[in-house]
Amino acid sequence: MPALPFRQTLAAGLHVAAPLVLFVALPGVLPAQTVLTVSPQQCVWRAGDNPAWAVTDLDESAWQLYAQWKPQPAQTHIWIRCHPDLDSLRTLDQPALQVSLYAAYQVYLNGQLLGGAGNLNSGAFSVNAIRSFPVAVGMFSSRPATLVLRITYRSLTSNSSPTLGLLAPRLQLRAGDRSLLDALRARTVLAQASKYSEIALCNVVIAIMAVMLLGLFFYDRSRRELLLLSLSCLSVATLRVNEFCVASLLDYSFTLCLALVLVGNICLTFTQVPFFFASARRRLPLFYRIVIAITLLPYLPSVADILLASRQPAWLGALNTLYGRPSALICHMTLSVAPFVAFWPYGGIARRMRPLAALCMLWGLADLVWFAVETTEYPIAAVPNVFAHWGPMLLETRAFISAGVLAALLGLLFREQRQITRERAMLEGEMQAARSVQQVIVPEAIPSVPNFAIESVYKPAGEVGGDFFQILPTSSGGVLIVIGDVSGKGMPAAMTVSLLVGTVRTLAHYTQDPGEILAAMNQRMLGRQQGGFTTCLVLRADCDGALTVANAGHLAPYLDGSELQIENGLPLGLDADAAYPESACMFSPGARLTLLSDGVAEARNATGQLFGFDRLRQISTEPAESIAQEAQSFGQQDDITVLTLTLLAASLETASEAQPAPIPAPA
């Protein structure tokens, strides 16, 4: 035998459960016992609030028939007087009166107060709208009885929603045995809860998926779409579960109910559309930012419902009916089209993104149909009120579509997250390899060179930088220093640096002339850089204080706080015929030569101010670590490399070759 659908199974269970509830609740009740229902035709009403209207003998000639009453925003206080025949209650063991009303009220029987619910001043009440009040036998003093209700209605101006549709303002009165009335209340709760149980169940699943998405976001905070979808799911689940709680007559404040509706709708408005564009890897257009902002305006009446309750001005309800609700529906329909806009043009959607795009569009289509049908509540020429008949069915269909779409989205996002995790693991492997390469090409320990004190500091801006330097002792007791900067970061920069360092180390075995070294490096770099360039400076310091420098677009060194005036050549790899002339000078024992990368001068603080060459010149005589720390504290933007060279004592040997002509004194 095929399994029944969930809804049919639940309905069948309710038909069985209701008699069982009655049987358990009424073990000693006679089969002939009935419940009296007070007809609206037996009641009259009047607007206002006068405690004297609770008396038994009252002239009701100015009162109106309650069967013709319609709720009016301006009528927050009304009285209702009914004259039912309650004589049959005298024979009951526990006679009671049951009131079903979503409002604050007091109930009187024959001039005596039976009880009440809610706050008559503010209109606050609980969504537990069906309450029973015991009646003492001595209260039946007249026939027919005089049943009076003093009511304070909350003037609801909130935009229509399934939750507000459950709050019927019309009064329902029953009289009978207390246990039988309680059983009838239980049957009503079961009937209403079953109507929303499937929707609530779907949204509980949605809420669970939302928590899973939130966990994914905290695992990878770069995936903003996960956070947006999670908040959207939680918002939808909050709205639908709140409707189930109202239908189940749970005992909680109607103010809290309205607050949940308001927060859920606002959060959904702020997250759903941005999620579509974030999933499409597109920026949220200005048009949709404006529509979202406009959509918030119709929520202002909900704020008034929460804060002002029955003290709202009458014009607010009329204004909301004429402009607020229609504009809200138009805005929501506009927002429902967002996924179709976000993924346009459809031919450009990547293959792995197509299922995600299709599901987002299906979600948007379900919302579009819902809001379009909801517009039929307003009088439109030749368009019947479809929403009044199809609203619950559409709500259930929308819930199932949303749950299915979100489940599929969750699966796709999990798969995409797994792919991203795998790609990041591969990238981390590449970065680790780049770091290993850099640890080899950037020396951690400075070689010992007689007659020279050398300091070096290297602070990459990222995990792998593009700066490089080499310190190579020469056979004549001097030192060869190479410092450079490769544009770019990561593995490509690290591989370029490794090529350059390998070239320098190889060339140092054959020549120690800075110009020749740069010329050979330039030839090696031809055609190897795409869109970038490499600067480099080669300096040879001999033990007698002679300096020979060749430069390929790098920052000039500083000697005792003054920039050396040296000739400059093109960066490496730009021109096969580039020449790199050598410049020469002398520096005496105790003098400090400072070589740097442009990361020091290009440091930038929070206000956008550059560290600049003036500050660089002022601190150029400080130790290498101090220079690097000052630039880093100012605001590091690029790799920082600082080398300092100090001649400790003049060599005893005399250079066999003539001393080169000195460089003109610094300006």
Secondary structure, DSSP 8 states (H G I E B T S, - for coil): -----HHHHHHHHHHHHHHHHHHHH-TT--TT---EEE-GGGEEEEES--GGGGSSS---TT-EEGGG----TT--EEEEEE----GGGGG-SSEEEEEE-SSEEEEEETTEEEEEES-TTT---BS--EEEEE--GGG--SSS--EEEEEE-----S---HHHHT---S-EEEEEEHHHHHHHHHHHHHHHHHHHHHHHHHHHHHHHHHHHHHHHHHH-TT-HHHHHHHHHHHHHHHHHHHHHHHHTT-S-BHHHHHHHHHHHHHHHHHHHHHHHHHHTT----HHHHHHHHHHHGGGHHHHHHHHHGGG--HHHHHHIIIIIHHHHHHHHHHHHTHHHHHT-SGGGS-GGGHHHHHHHHHHHHHHHHHHHHHGGGS-BTTB--HHHHHHHHHHHHHHHHHHHHHHHHHHHHHHHHHHHHHHHHHHHHHHHHHHHHHHHHS-SS----TTEEEEEEEE-SSSS-SEEEEEEE-TTS-EEEEEEEESS-HHHHHHHHHHHHHHHHHHTTT---HHHHHHHHHHHHTT--SS--EEEEEEEE-TTSEEEEEEEB----EETTEE-----B--BTS-TT----EEEEE--TT-EEEEE-TTTTT-B-TTS-B-HHHHHHHHTTS-HHHHHHHHHHHH--S-EEEEEEEE-S--SS--SS----------
